[in-house]
Amino acid sequence: MIKRAAQSVAGRTDAVVIGAGHSGLAMSRCLAARSINHVILERGEIANSWRHERWDSLRLLTPNWMSTLPGYDYVGDDPHGYMSMQEVIGFISGYAHASSAPVRTGTTVTSVELYQGCFRIVTDRGEWRCRAVVVASGAFNVLVVPAVSKAVPEKVTQLTPRHYRNPQQLEPGGVLVVGASATGVQLADEIRRARRPLRHCRRRCQGTGCPVATANRFGTRQDAGSECIGKNRRSTRGQTCRCP
Ligand SMILES: Cc1cc2nc3c(=O)[nH]c(=O)nc-3n(C[C@H](O)[C@H](O)[C@H](O)COP(=O)(O)OP(=O)(O)OC[C@H]3O[C@@H](n4cnc5c(N)ncnc54)[C@H](O)[C@@H]3O)c2cc1C
């Protein structure tokens, strides 16, 4: 039998909530309302995703009046406005403060397992034992990068929205934005406003295989399933791949 290296038991409680985004904090608030002892384990800071995984100019797509959490509503004077990132961070942090959420920041959960009739939560700061676990670690934590990106030459820098912050961060030259939903459209708009040569591609799904066009620099091949938005239609030296 392999013996697990002994870890200190950091604490015992009724429930452990993993993640201090708005889901984890809302759950904490509801647990507290029922007098259920609990702790929130957060690998970074409160509202970590908004602090570290969004671009600088991002504003919520949802209007302020829709920003409500259990026992906590938007109370500003601009109900039809859209929060900036700093405002979102302030809103979520304010909620944590107002509800005295028991957050342990800087604590990464590495595993959860059943152990002697309760849960053993292993973190990089010791173990927790509890009777219930709420996983509120986020809905968008795993990047989905299409396989076609592997075919892009190494000299072309590729960024995902998680690592994109602003146009100044981009190397000189043309920019291709792939994807034209909320994120792609916002980034394309910002990059174009920064006067960078831009191509913007989106995919139209056509039943089974969806053709995707990708590009090296400005070279973009247009095929049946892709549509390019941008004023400069240039070379067709791009590579064309198919979705798996
Ligand atoms: C680009 C973008 C724009 C968006 N715009 C909007 C919008 O306009 N309006 C809207 O309503 N929603 C928007 N969303 C969706 C919104 O971000 C999510 O719905 C929301 O963040 C989910 O909240 P959450 O608490 O479930 O997860 P998160 O906010 O992601 O919180 C999860 C927390 O868990 C922590 N965590 C993860 N793993 C561990 C671990 N192993 N141990 C400890 N802690 C861990 C993370 O650090 C994080 O703090 C947007 C999302 C993206 C990506």
The ligand as an SDF file (V2000), in Angstrom:
LIG
                    3D

 53 58  0  0  0  0  0  0  0  0999 V2000
  -14.4880   37.1140  -21.5400 C   0  0  0  0  0  0  0  0  0  0  0  0
  -15.6600   36.8550  -20.6400 C   0  0  0  0  0  0  0  0  0  0  0  0
  -16.6770   37.8150  -20.5520 C   0  0  0  0  0  0  0  0  0  0  0  0
  -17.7810   37.5840  -19.7100 C   0  0  0  0  0  0  0  0  0  0  0  0
  -18.7420   38.5300  -19.6380 N   0  0  0  0  0  0  0  0  0  0  0  0
  -19.8080   38.3130  -18.8340 C   0  0  0  0  0  0  0  0  0  0  0  0
  -20.8470   39.2870  -18.6970 C   0  0  0  0  0  0  0  0  0  0  0  0
  -20.8290   40.3200  -19.3430 O   0  0  0  0  0  0  0  0  0  0  0  0
  -21.8570   39.0400  -17.8400 N   0  0  0  0  0  0  0  0  0  0  0  0
  -21.9260   37.8700  -17.1360 C   0  0  0  0  0  0  0  0  0  0  0  0
  -22.8770   37.6810  -16.3600 O   0  0  0  0  0  0  0  0  0  0  0  0
  -20.9640   36.9230  -17.2460 N   0  0  0  0  0  0  0  0  0  0  0  0
  -19.9270   37.1200  -18.0820 C   0  0  0  0  0  0  0  0  0  0  0  0
  -18.9750   36.1680  -18.2100 N   0  0  0  0  0  0  0  0  0  0  0  0
  -19.1450   34.9070  -17.5040 C   0  0  0  0  0  0  0  0  0  0  0  0
  -18.6460   35.0420  -16.0930 C   0  0  0  0  0  0  0  0  0  0  0  0
  -17.2830   35.3650  -16.0820 O   0  0  0  0  0  0  0  0  0  0  0  0
  -18.8330   33.7250  -15.4070 C   0  0  0  0  0  0  0  0  0  0  0  0
  -20.1510   33.2940  -15.5440 O   0  0  0  0  0  0  0  0  0  0  0  0
  -18.5300   33.8850  -13.9590 C   0  0  0  0  0  0  0  0  0  0  0  0
  -17.2100   34.3480  -13.7630 O   0  0  0  0  0  0  0  0  0  0  0  0
  -18.7010   32.5780  -13.2910 C   0  0  0  0  0  0  0  0  0  0  0  0
  -18.5060   32.8140  -11.9210 O   0  0  0  0  0  0  0  0  0  0  0  0
  -17.9280   31.6750  -11.0590 P   0  0  0  0  0  0  0  0  0  0  0  0
  -17.8890   32.1750   -9.6560 O   0  0  0  0  0  0  0  0  0  0  0  0
  -18.6930   30.4190  -11.3240 O   0  0  0  0  0  0  0  0  0  0  0  0
  -16.4720   31.4230  -11.6400 O   0  0  0  0  0  0  0  0  0  0  0  0
  -15.1940   32.3550  -11.5610 P   0  0  0  0  0  0  0  0  0  0  0  0
  -15.5460   33.7940  -11.5230 O   0  0  0  0  0  0  0  0  0  0  0  0
  -14.2920   31.8850  -12.6570 O   0  0  0  0  0  0  0  0  0  0  0  0
  -14.5850   31.9690  -10.1440 O   0  0  0  0  0  0  0  0  0  0  0  0
  -13.9780   30.7400   -9.9350 C   0  0  0  0  0  0  0  0  0  0  0  0
  -12.9440   30.9260   -8.8580 C   0  0  0  0  0  0  0  0  0  0  0  0
  -12.4180   29.6460   -8.5050 O   0  0  0  0  0  0  0  0  0  0  0  0
  -11.0400   29.7770   -8.3050 C   0  0  0  0  0  0  0  0  0  0  0  0
  -10.4280   28.4670   -8.4770 N   0  0  0  0  0  0  0  0  0  0  0  0
  -10.3710   27.7340   -9.6250 C   0  0  0  0  0  0  0  0  0  0  0  0
   -9.7420   26.5720   -9.4050 N   0  0  0  0  0  0  0  0  0  0  0  0
   -9.4010   26.5610   -8.0870 C   0  0  0  0  0  0  0  0  0  0  0  0
   -8.7160   25.6270   -7.2610 C   0  0  0  0  0  0  0  0  0  0  0  0
   -8.2530   24.4510   -7.7500 N   0  0  0  0  0  0  0  0  0  0  0  0
   -8.5290   25.9200   -5.9520 N   0  0  0  0  0  0  0  0  0  0  0  0
   -8.9860   27.0980   -5.4490 C   0  0  0  0  0  0  0  0  0  0  0  0
   -9.6320   28.0200   -6.1940 N   0  0  0  0  0  0  0  0  0  0  0  0
   -9.8410   27.7540   -7.4930 C   0  0  0  0  0  0  0  0  0  0  0  0
  -10.6150   30.7920   -9.3500 C   0  0  0  0  0  0  0  0  0  0  0  0
   -9.3730   31.4100   -9.0020 O   0  0  0  0  0  0  0  0  0  0  0  0
  -11.7710   31.7710   -9.3180 C   0  0  0  0  0  0  0  0  0  0  0  0
  -11.5750   32.8290   -8.3900 O   0  0  0  0  0  0  0  0  0  0  0  0
  -17.8610   36.3770  -19.0020 C   0  0  0  0  0  0  0  0  0  0  0  0
  -16.8280   35.4260  -19.0970 C   0  0  0  0  0  0  0  0  0  0  0  0
  -15.7440   35.6520  -19.8940 C   0  0  0  0  0  0  0  0  0  0  0  0
  -14.6460   34.6130  -19.9810 C   0  0  0  0  0  0  0  0  0  0  0  0
  1  2  1  0
  2  3  1  0
  2 52  2  0
  3  4  2  0
  4  5  1  0
  4 50  1  0
  5  6  2  0
  6  7  1  0
  6 13  1  0
  7  8  2  0
  7  9  1  0
  9 10  1  0
 10 11  2  0
 10 12  1  0
 12 13  2  0
 13 14  1  0
 14 15  1  0
 14 50  1  0
 15 16  1  0
 16 17  1  0
 16 18  1  0
 18 19  1  0
 18 20  1  0
 20 21  1  0
 20 22  1  0
 22 23  1  0
 23 24  1  0
 24 25  2  0
 24 26  1  0
 24 27  1  0
 27 28  1  0
 28 29  2  0
 28 30  1  0
 28 31  1  0
 31 32  1  0
 32 33  1  0
 33 34  1  0
 33 48  1  0
 34 35  1  0
 35 36  1  0
 35 46  1  0
 36 37  1  0
 36 45  1  0
 37 38  2  0
 38 39  1  0
 39 40  1  0
 39 45  2  0
 40 41  1  0
 40 42  2  0
 42 43  1  0
 43 44  2  0
 44 45  1  0
 46 47  1  0
 46 48  1  0
 48 49  1  0
 50 51  2  0
 51 52  1  0
 52 53  1  0
M  END
$$$$
